[in-house]
């Protein structure tokens, strides 16, 4: 009986992942396992009932502690040894997520809602705040116990995408998750997904909000049967 249960559990992990029919664009980020800090991004568009790769895969950096199951559009099966995303754990969220908005330092035009960042644009990672996991405009940041300036001096957020993780703002569930410019080819993040600036712009220029794009991010072992 024990062997049978383990076999059924493994099948549940490898089953095809169903993408909503409204989604015509998909960003797929895969890594070797939950502990690695590197992965690759592939972009797909739906042609009828089939998915077609759009451009060559892009190397990406993940969280300094790898991946953990996040809070996205659906829950995925997880064994006792697989982590779940928590605030400050240094892990990028695994799962299926919406792409909320683009952001950047300068005015720009994309086929997506775009937030022009100012010196008072903050992302709140104080889980006790009513604005936890939200981007706000605040000239008085001292009202928050913990936050992140979005207009950074290192230009990592010169362009970026807000990932729809933990949108309900569950306390300590993880916050301020983005796809943004990398610090370097092998520089892990605090929980985001990063890549070369040129490649990020290529992805942002391709994405179209009207195509309801999603991000599917997880270890390769959970993608054995693919998605449809």
N, C-alpha and C positions, 0 to 999 in steps of 0.2 A: 504493500500500500504506500509506503514511504517513497519508493522509487517512482511509482505512478504519479504521486502528487508533485514530485520534483519535475517530472517530465512535462506535466500539464502546465506547471509554472513557467518552465522555459519556453513553452509554446506561446504563452500569453505575452512574453517579452518580445518575441520575434514576429508577432502578428503584424500585418500591414497596418500602417497608420493612415487613418482616413482624414483627408483634408477637406474642409467644407467646399461645396460646389461653387460657392460665390468667389472663392479664392482662385485667381488666375496667375498669380506670381508667388513664388516661394523662395525664401533664402534658407538653404540647408547648411548648417554648421555641424560638422562631425569631428570627433576626437577619438584617440585610441582607447581611452577609458576615462573614468571619473577623476583620475588623479593628474592627468597630463595638463600642461598649461598651453599647449599648442593644438591647432586644428586647421581645418580648411573650410572655406565657404564656397558653395556652388549655388548658382542662381538658375531657377527653372521657371518656365512659363507653360501654362496648360494649353494644349492644342487639341481640342475635342476631348477625348478621354485619355490622352497621353500627355506626359510631361516631357518637355524638351529643354536640354541644357542651353543656356543663353551665351555664356562666355566661359573662359578657362577658370579652373578653380583658383581661389585666392587664399594664400596663407593668412591665418589670423592668430592672435594671441587671446588666451582666455584668462580666467582668474588665477591668481598666484597659488591657489589651493585646488585648482581644477574646476570641476562641475559639481552641481548638486541639483536635485529635482526642485524646480521652482513652481510658482503659482501662476499658471497661464490659463489657456482655454479649456484644458482638460487635465485629468490626473492620469499618471502612468503607473503601471505596476512597479513596485520597488521591493527589493529584498531587504533584510535587516542590515545588510552591509552597505547599502546605498544611501548616501547623505541627502538631506533636505535643506534647501537654502534658508539661511538665517542671516540677520543683520551682522555685518562685520566679519563674516567667515572667510572672505577672500575668494569665494566661489562664484562662477558665472552660472546663471540658472539654466537648467536643462528642461526641455518641454516644448510646447507649441504656444507661440505668443503673437499678439498683434503688434503692428508697428504704428505708434501713436502720432508722432510728428517729427519733422526735421528741425534742426537748429543750427545756428552758426553765428559768427562774429560780424559778418557783413550781409547786407541785403542781397538776396539771391532768389532765383525763380526755379522752382521744381514743381512737378505734378503731385505735390503733397503740401499739407499745411506746414508753414515754416515760421519758426520763432527766432526773431532777431535778438540775440543776447546783448544785454547791457551790463554795466558794472553792478547793478542791483538785482540781477537775476540769480536766484538761489535754487538749489534742489535740497529739500529738507530730509535729512536722515535721522532726525530726532523722533523715535517711535512713540514718544508721549505727546507729540504735537498733533493737533487736528489737521495739519498740513503734511503729515508724514508721507513720504514718497510722492510729493508734488513739487512741480517747478513753480515758483512764485516770484513776483516782483516786490522786493522789500528794501526800502531805504534804511530800515532799522533792523539789521540781522541779529542784533543782540537779544531779540525776543525769543530766539531759537537756541536750544542747548547744543544742537549739532546741525551743521548744514555744509553745503559745498557751493563755492562760487562757480557759476557756470562759465563766466568769461575768464578763463585761466590765462596765466602768463606764459605757460608752456605750449599754448596753441593746440592742445590735445582735443579741445572741443571747438576748434575753428569750424569744423563741420561734424555733424553727428545725427543719430537717429535715436529717439526715445523708444525703448522696448516696453511693451505692455505687460510688465511683470508685477504681481501683487497689486493690481489696480484697486482692490478693496482696501488697501492700506492696513492690512493685518499687522499688528504690532510685532516688531522684530522679525518680520517675514522677509526683509530684504528691500532695498530701495535704490533709486537713482541708477537704474540699469540702462546702459546706452551701447550703441555701436559707434565707435569714434576712431580718431586717428591714433595710430600706435606711437609709443615713445621710441621704440626701436624694434628691429626684426624679431628679437627674442625677449622682449620686455612684457612680462605678464601684467595683468590689471588687478584692480581691487574687486572685480566682479563683473566687469563689462566684457565686450568683445571688441578688439581693436585690429586695425589693418593699416596698410600704407595709404597715405592721403589720396594719391591718384586713383587707387582701386576703390576707395570709399566713395569718391565723387562719381566714379563710373557706375557704381551700384545705385547711388542716389538719383542719378540722371535717368536710370532705367526704371526705377520703381514708380508706380502710378497708384495713387490712393483709390481711384475708381476700380482698380483690379483687386481690391481687398487683399493685399499681400500679407503674408505671415512669415514668421521666423520659426523654423524647426531646428532645435539645437540639442544634441545628445551624443553619447558615445556610439561608435559604429556597431557595437554588439546589439544595440536596440533598433538597428536599421536593417537587419539581415534580410527581411522580406520587403523592405522599401516602404513606399507610401503611394497613395492613389487619391 
